[in-house]
Amino acid sequence: MNDTDQNSPEGILPFLISNDATDDPNKLRERMRRDGYLFFRGLISAADIRRTRAEILALCAGAGWLAPGTEPNEGIAAPGIASTEPQPDYMAVYNPLLRGEAFNALAHDSGLLNVLEGLFGEAPLPHARNIARIIFPQNTLHTTPSHQDYLHIQGTEETYTAWIPLGDCPRSLGSLVVMPGSHHSGVYSVQKAHGAGGVGIDTDALPFPWAGGDFAEGDALLFNSLTIHKALPNLTPDRLRLSVDFRYQPLSHPIAPSSLEPHHQQQTWEEIYADWKSDLFKYYWRDLPLTYAGSDPRVTAVREAALSSPRTEGETT
Ligand SMILES: O=C(O)CCC(=O)C(=O)O
């Protein structure tokens, strides 16, 4: 890990860039084991990212979320709107978004799947529950708090999130940061919090640094389900932050059945697939030899304790 760089005023270490390891499974595994994350420049197809971005911004335009007279691809938010998941006006855009063919196809990016196959030493299983985020500028109360994905996903701890911004995403637009080394200590306790997931970890006393940086189009961050991470606030005056988060695990590991359901479970796969032109990624998991995991009692205990906790304030740094 490099030392804190002078360009990092928040005291965030720069990501270790792992492009040198894409064809070296041992290096991928050793770094992931040590740090709990891998960051790659230009791993994801730029053309597919642009298609997904355009698909989502067309929905934002239809909802009146883009500033009138601006170029849609710029993603400039209309003044005075700050919608957030799961508010009804957000879901009115988000449910159609989940039906997007480009969005769902992006989870099968070949560069990403090749890295995952090297990391796992076996076929990767993409979870079907694909997620996207539309984060409004200055809506800092709802910035994603520090958390571990395992609490929300369960199945196997060997689940990895790929966080991919849909276009350049400097820190000021609210990129994701991770805590290298935080994945070695099991499931942390949480408190109720604002922002995605609704619970957060108090990281003040933890002995780990944050690592992060400015993402360019095509960059991807991969991290283990126990690695603590959070979003930085979108402090731009007017830009929407668009990103996707997809999850993967080794095919031979048990999966939680909910990972094969559409996000929020407000529509069926039939509805999601209704307008797709290609059958390639429909029900791709149905013929695979899957095994299923029950719920993890550690997660139940941590969730029950959180229910009786006070809500923490949103993080703004
Ligand atoms: O993009 C965000 O704000 C949240 C993403 C996240 O926490 C995740 O991918 O697990």
The ligand as a Gaussian input file, in Angstrom:
#p B3LYP/6-31G(d) Opt

LIG

0 1
 O      -23.014000       3.481000      -4.571000
 C      -23.317000       3.607000      -3.393000
 O      -23.553000       4.708000      -2.851000
 C      -23.414000       2.392000      -2.515000
 C      -22.735000       1.201000      -3.102000
 C      -22.442000       0.155000      -2.082000
 O      -22.439000       0.361000      -0.903000
 C      -22.134000      -1.191000      -2.560000
 O      -21.923000      -1.369000      -3.767000
 O      -22.122000      -2.102000      -1.734000

